């Protein structure tokens, strides 16, 4: 087991200053939870890696009625440490989950760094956060997204191709490592019905071998093309595996989305 690397800051100071930024700078008065995300969640951060945080907030009901949902990406510094902060209300969060966004779904493999202590004000919201981190929540999210993990991996391969066309080899290389991880998530989901778990994958996934090869540098263009071919072949095989199971994924997804939507509606109330 490899713990999340918070160096050169403590988890407590990171949470305290992120909360202060959300409440004092952004004037958001009801954050519900803060998660670590990105490279540090995946345990493949380097010395140059910044901190990616994901904050879930509860919007004012009146704003929801007017269709105003919180969805922001902010960047700020703690001393010289770069913090990339993604802030989502429950409606945008729900959409990201049912669209099979692995960047968001993998968050729930770990407990949040912080949750609100205002139980009376946020009981249903906190119940949702707790449920998303539990096996029942994992199963529901998984059943809504089996095929979408493959599509997400294929989308990241496409992104790498575009970057390669513009000779952005570092970005293309990192996209390929992410694509490899997401396809491994898909493999585990389809074959073993296992929830995406970066800590588990670091011991078995070729994505981590690829990410270590890259570090803060890049693969050559020839190596990138080779990895693209391998990953495209893997995506095709995963689709064949999925359909060979003769499961009605669309119906399974509809049922799971109905459960998710009911829980999110309660959390927003």
N, C-alpha and C positions, 0 to 999 in steps of 0.2 A: 504494500500500500504506500503510495507516494502522496504526501500532503501537498496542498496548494501552496505555492511559493508566493509569499507576500513581500519578500525583501525588495527594496530597502525601507519598508514601512511596516508597521504592525497592522493586523486586521482591525484592531480596535480604533486606531487613529484613522485608518482609511474609511471606516464606516462613519465615524464621528464627523469627519470633514466632508464626506459626501452628503450626509444628511444636512449639514449646515448649508451646503451649496444649494441643495434642493429646496430647503425651507426658506432660507434668508435671501439667496440670490434669485432663485426662480419663483419664489412666493407660492410654492406648492405646499399646502398646509396639512395634507393627509397622505403621506407616503405609507404604503402597506408593507413592502418588503424590498430588500436589496440583495441581489445575487452577484456573484463573480461570474464572468463569462469570458469567451474568447480563448486566447492561448494559455492563460493561467488556469482556467478551468480544465483545459485539455492536457495540462502538464507538459506542454511543449514550448513554453516561453523561453526566451533567451535573455541575456543580460540587457539587451536593448528593448525588450518588450515593455509596452505600456500596460496600464490596467484598464480592462474593460469591465464596466459595471452595468447591471440592468436593474432599473428601479421600477417597481410596479406601484402605481398610485391610484387612489380612488377619487373620481371626479365628483364635483357637486352635481346632484340630480338635475338641477335646473339647466346646467350646461349640457347634460346628456339629452334633455328634451329638445334643445336647440341644435342637436347634432354636433356639439363641440366636444371632441375627444382628445385627450392628451396623447401626443406622440411627438417626442422631441429627441434630438441627438445633440449633446453638448460636449464641449471639450474644455477642461480646465486643468490647472496645475496645483499640486501640493508640493511646495518647495520646487524642485525641478522634476518631479514625477508627473508624467502626462496621464490624465484620467479621461477615458472616453466613456461617456455616460449616456446610456440609452434609456429613455423614460417613456413608459407606456401605461395608459389607462387600461381598464379591463376589456373594453371593446376592441382596441387594436391588438391587445394580447391574444384575445380569442381568435381573431382573424389569422394571426401568425401561426397559432397552434393548428387550426383546422386546415391551413394551407401547407402544413408539413414543413415548417421552417426549422431545420435541425439546430440552427444557432440558438433558437428559443427553447425548443423541446429538450435539448441536452441540459439546460439550466436545472431542470427538476430531478436530475440524477444526484444533485447535492442539496443539502439543506441551505436555506438562505443565510447570508451573513448576518442579516438583521431582519426582524419583523416588528411591526407596531405593537406596543403594549396597551393600546387603547381598545381593550376588549369590548366594552359596552358600545363604543362607536363603530367598531369594525368587525364584529363577531363573524358575520357571514363571509366577509372578505378574507379574514384569517382562516376560516374553515376551508375555503377554496384553496388557499396556498398550502395548507397542511395536506389536503387531499391530493393535490398535484404531485406532492413529494412522496406519496404512499403507493404501495403496489396496485391498489384499485384504480387510483388516478393514472398511474403509469399504463395499466392495461387499456384503459379507455382512450387515452391519447394515442397509444400504439395502434389500436384497432381502427382509429380514424385515419391512419397515415401509412399503412404498409407500402403501397405503391408510390406514395409521394416522396418517400426517402430516395427511391431510385431516381425519380424525376429531379429531385434536388441535386443529387450527385451529377446527373447528366447536365444540369444547368450550370454547375460549377466548372465542368469540363469545357463547356461552350465558352464560359467566361475566360478560361485560360487560353483558349484558342484565339480569342479576340485580342487579348493582351500580347500574345506571341506575335500576331500580325503587326503590332506596333513595336515589337522588339522590347517589350517590358518583361524581361525574363524573370526578374525577382518576383514580381506580382504573379506572373503566370505559374511559376514554381510553387508559390504558396497556395494558389488556387487549386493546384493539382493535389497537394497534400490534404487540403480540406475536402476535395472531391473524393479522394481515397477513403477518408474517414467516414464520410456520409454514406458511401457505398458499403462500407463495413457495417455501419448502423443498419442499413437496409438488409444486409445478409443475416445479421443476428435477428432482426425483426421477422423476416420471412421464414427463416429456417428454425429458429429457436423461440420465436415470439418474445424476444428479450428487448427491454427498453434501452434506448441509447445511453451508454455509460462511458464517458471518456476515460475514467480511471481503469475500468476493465479493459478497454480497447488498447491502452498503452502497452499491455503485456502480450497482445495477440495480433494487433493490426499492423499491416505493412505500411499504413499511413504514417506511423511514428518513425519507422525506418526511413521513409522518404523525407519526413520533416527534419530528421537529424542530418540527413545528407545536405539539405538545403541550408539549415542554420539561418544566418542573416544574409546569405548570399543567394546564388541562383544556379539552377541546372543550365547546361548548355542548351541551345535550341534543338540540337539533335536529341538530347536526352528528354527534353520536354515532349517532343513529338512521339518518342517511344513510349513514354508514360501515358500520353493521351490515347494511343492505340490500345495499350493494355487495359486502361480504365474503361474505354468504350466497349471493349470485349466483355469485361466484367459486368457492366451495366446490362448488356444484352443477355448474359447468362442469368443474372438475377431476375430479370423479367420472365424468362422461361421457367425458372424455379417457382416464381410466384404463381404463375398461371397453371403450372403442373399440379399445384395443390388443390385445384378445383374449388376454390373458395370464392363466394360472392363478395368481393371486396367492397363494391359499391354499397350493398345493403349493410354490410358490417360498419362501414364508414358512416352511413346515415344514422344508424342506431346510436353509435358512439357520439356523433355530433349532437344528437338530441339530448343526451345526458350532459354533455359539456355545456351546451347553450343554457339549459335549465340552471346549472350550477353558477354560471357566469352572471345570469340575470339576477339571481339572489345576491351574489357578491357585490353587484353594482347598486343594490337598493339601499 
